[in-house]
Amino acid sequence: MWLIAPDDAHAPRDRQRAADLGLEPVQRVPDQGFYLARDESGLALRYAPDTAGSGLRCALADSAGLANRQAGGRRSPLARAFGLHRHPPMRILDATAGLARDAATLAGLGCDVTALERQPALYALIADATQRIDESPSAPAWWPHWQPPVYADARSWLAARSGDAAFDAIYIDPMFASPRRKSAPQKALAWLAELAGADDDAPEVLDIARQQAMRRVVVKQHARATPIAPPDLQVRGRAIRFDIYLTPGA
Ligand SMILES: C[S@@+](CC[C@H](N)C(=O)[O-])C[C@H]1O[C@@H](n2cnc3c(N)ncnc32)[C@H](O)[C@@H]1O
């Protein structure tokens, strides 16, 4: 659902995007469930009747949070999983972009990042935040690394591009089973999990990603989760782990 106020300057564009994504345009807050709404900071995902907080937003729309993540630099577990502490920036497909926190962090490290997402409301958040920065006179220095986002299922999109060698690395961050929690970041995760559902197709995404990535596939996992397939390398963070699958001969 997309809450579109008819007198909002963005209404025609929002209506078009809602139609493109198959999201129902509504003119009042629904009694129950997820909906997208626009305010002065852009598009947010909200959950009725829970009106507290400012909703979930794409990481591109949160410059302070993003600066914090990017400050982790090339020694962060995410950067090390891509080998960025040793090798130059690369072309990365984030095949499960979600709120684009990891994708934006990698772009901030100088990688050319394409964010792909199949959940329409989440894709709308990414597309809207991208458009706002594109149209802003003060885009961040790393913005040239941010590629147009893609609305698709990673499996069919990658299969259709078979052999085009467009990405050095492909990133997969499947949804962890996430209990409902109260603190802000964990609440965001619980919302994401409810909206996007379980990512049971992660093994299939990994299979096809391994055929397409020129250098490596990186899978984010819970620290104690069983790997989807035996990895070549692992990078461990506090609560998470990155399983790395190297492309033979790369
Ligand atoms: C845990 S979230 C990713 C969070 C993200 N790394 C971030 O930093 O915000 C997983 C996301 O992957 C998406 N997803 C899972 N499987 C997918 C697929 N086959 N194709 C496209 N998107 C997929 C889900 O819709 C969900 O939004």
The ligand as an SDF file (V2000), in Angstrom:
LIG
                    3D

 27 29  0  0  0  0  0  0  0  0999 V2000
   18.2810   -9.3330    5.3090 C   0  0  0  0  0  0  0  0  0  0  0  0
   17.6520   -8.3460    4.0120 S   0  0  0  0  0  0  0  0  0  0  0  0
   19.0910   -7.5580    3.3910 C   0  0  0  0  0  0  0  0  0  0  0  0
   19.5480   -6.3860    4.2180 C   0  0  0  0  0  0  0  0  0  0  0  0
   20.6190   -5.5870    3.5230 C   0  0  0  0  0  0  0  0  0  0  0  0
   21.8780   -6.3210    3.4280 N   0  0  0  0  0  0  0  0  0  0  0  0
   20.8540   -4.2380    4.1490 C   0  0  0  0  0  0  0  0  0  0  0  0
   22.0250   -3.9150    4.3880 O   0  0  0  0  0  0  0  0  0  0  0  0
   19.8680   -3.4870    4.3650 O   0  0  0  0  0  0  0  0  0  0  0  0
   17.3290   -9.5070    2.7250 C   0  0  0  0  0  0  0  0  0  0  0  0
   16.6170   -8.8680    1.5250 C   0  0  0  0  0  0  0  0  0  0  0  0
   16.8620   -9.6710    0.3820 O   0  0  0  0  0  0  0  0  0  0  0  0
   15.7290   -9.6740   -0.4410 C   0  0  0  0  0  0  0  0  0  0  0  0
   15.8310  -10.8900   -1.2500 N   0  0  0  0  0  0  0  0  0  0  0  0
   15.9220  -12.1570   -0.8010 C   0  0  0  0  0  0  0  0  0  0  0  0
   16.0120  -13.0330   -1.8240 N   0  0  0  0  0  0  0  0  0  0  0  0
   16.0030  -12.2890   -2.9500 C   0  0  0  0  0  0  0  0  0  0  0  0
   16.0700  -12.6140   -4.3300 C   0  0  0  0  0  0  0  0  0  0  0  0
   16.1220  -13.8800   -4.7520 N   0  0  0  0  0  0  0  0  0  0  0  0
   16.0500  -11.6080   -5.2300 N   0  0  0  0  0  0  0  0  0  0  0  0
   15.9670  -10.3210   -4.8120 C   0  0  0  0  0  0  0  0  0  0  0  0
   15.8770   -9.9360   -3.5170 N   0  0  0  0  0  0  0  0  0  0  0  0
   15.8890  -10.9160   -2.5920 C   0  0  0  0  0  0  0  0  0  0  0  0
   14.5730   -9.6800    0.5420 C   0  0  0  0  0  0  0  0  0  0  0  0
   13.3980   -9.1800   -0.0650 O   0  0  0  0  0  0  0  0  0  0  0  0
   15.1010   -8.7710    1.6510 C   0  0  0  0  0  0  0  0  0  0  0  0
   14.7200   -7.4370    1.4430 O   0  0  0  0  0  0  0  0  0  0  0  0
  1  2  1  0
  2  3  1  0
  2 10  1  0
  3  4  1  0
  4  5  1  0
  5  6  1  0
  5  7  1  0
  7  8  2  0
  7  9  1  0
 10 11  1  0
 11 12  1  0
 11 26  1  0
 12 13  1  0
 13 14  1  0
 13 24  1  0
 14 15  1  0
 14 23  1  0
 15 16  2  0
 16 17  1  0
 17 18  1  0
 17 23  2  0
 18 19  1  0
 18 20  2  0
 20 21  1  0
 21 22  2  0
 22 23  1  0
 24 25  1  0
 24 26  1  0
 26 27  1  0
M  CHG  2   2   1   9  -1
M  END
$$$$
